[in-house]
């Protein structure tokens, strides 16, 4: 069954998510940024399955601060980080996975 996000809030260095099913997720902003799914951060594969990574620019301390959160349809959130990075679209399934890693 697909996850349905009910509410979210950033408090200090955590993203708190309430899911419609009654579950809650807690994700550190460091885990969230380090788990960015964009092609620059996580790479992308071509038709032959070859993985191509971005430049791997180091993140500054502002790179772990959320400036803005934008819902993307009914399936994801997009974050604007303090260093201006905003390319990652975090599907709800990924947010649940990242929460499981920080438990």
Secondary structure per residue as TSV (DSSP state, phi and psi in degrees):
chain	resnum	aa	ss	phi	psi
A	1	X	-	360.0	138.0
A	2	X	-	-71.8	142.6
A	3	X	-	-73.8	143.0
A	4	X	-	-124.3	119.6
A	5	X	E	-79.7	131.1
A	6	X	E	-97.9	-44.3
A	7	X	E	-158.9	155.4
A	8	X	E	-145.6	156.3
A	9	X	E	-156.4	143.0
A	10	X	E	-102.4	122.5
A	11	X	E	-128.6	118.5
A	12	X	T	54.4	-114.7
A	13	X	T	-108.7	27.4
A	14	X	E	-129.3	144.7
A	15	X	E	-101.1	122.3
A	16	X	E	-106.4	130.7
A	17	X	E	-127.3	133.2
A	18	X	E	-105.6	127.9
A	19	X	E	-100.0	152.2
A	20	X	T	-57.9	-32.1
A	21	X	T	-73.2	-4.9
A	22	X	S	102.9	-9.3
A	23	X	-	-74.9	159.8
A	24	X	E	-128.0	147.1
A	25	X	E	-124.1	142.7
A	26	X	E	-127.0	121.8
A	27	X	E	-129.7	126.8
A	28	X	E	-67.8	146.5
A	29	X	H	-64.0	-30.5
A	30	X	H	-64.3	-46.8
A	31	X	H	-64.1	-36.8
A	32	X	H	-64.5	-48.7
A	33	X	H	-69.4	-41.8
A	34	X	H	-66.1	-21.4
A	35	X	T	-96.3	17.2
A	36	X	-	-55.0	127.8
A	37	X	-	-87.5	4.9
A	38	X	S	-69.8	162.9
A	39	X	H	-63.0	-34.7
A	40	X	H	-64.1	-43.3
A	41	X	H	-86.4	-41.3
A	42	X	H	-106.6	-8.9
A	43	X	-	85.9	171.7
A	44	X	E	-145.9	154.0
A	45	X	E	-106.8	148.8
A	46	X	-	-91.2	-174.9
A	47	X	T	-63.2	-22.1
A	48	X	T	-93.9	0.8
A	49	X	-	88.9	5.9
A	50	X	-	-74.5	133.2
A	51	X	E	-93.4	128.4
A	52	X	E	-116.4	124.7
A	53	X	-	-98.5	158.3
A	54	X	-	-75.5	-167.1
A	55	X	-	-76.8	-14.9
A	56	X	-	66.1	41.6
A	57	X	-	-59.8	137.0
A	58	X	-	-65.4	147.2
A	59	X	-	-92.2	137.4
A	60	X	-	-86.0	174.2
A	61	X	G	-62.0	-30.6
A	62	X	G	-71.5	-17.7
A	63	X	G	-69.3	-8.5
A	64	X	G	-110.4	16.2
A	65	X	S	-113.3	129.9
A	66	X	E	-87.4	126.9
A	67	X	E	-96.6	-33.2
A	68	X	E	-155.1	146.1
A	69	X	E	-124.8	130.9
A	70	X	E	-127.9	124.3
A	71	X	E	-65.3	143.5
A	72	X	E	-117.2	103.5
A	73	X	T	56.0	-141.9
A	74	X	T	-114.1	30.7
A	75	X	T	-139.3	-5.9
A	76	X	E	-160.0	167.8
A	77	X	E	-124.3	147.9
A	78	X	E	-123.2	131.3
A	79	X	E	-109.2	143.3
A	80	X	E	-107.2	119.8
A	81	X	E	-91.5	162.5
A	82	X	T	-58.6	-23.7
A	83	X	T	-91.7	7.1
A	84	X	S	92.9	-9.9
A	85	X	-	-66.2	130.9
A	86	X	-	-149.3	21.3
A	87	X	-	-83.3	-18.0
A	88	X	-	-80.1	131.1
A	89	X	E	-111.8	112.5
A	90	X	E	-93.7	102.4
A	91	X	E	-63.8	152.4
A	92	X	H	-57.2	-36.2
A	93	X	H	-62.0	-39.3
A	94	X	H	-66.5	-40.4
A	95	X	H	-60.8	-40.4
A	96	X	H	-63.2	-42.8
A	97	X	H	-61.4	-45.3
A	98	X	H	-64.3	-33.7
A	99	X	H	-65.6	-42.0
A	100	X	H	-62.4	-32.2
A	101	X	H	-73.2	-26.3
A	102	X	H	-99.1	0.5
A	103	X	-	-69.1	360.0
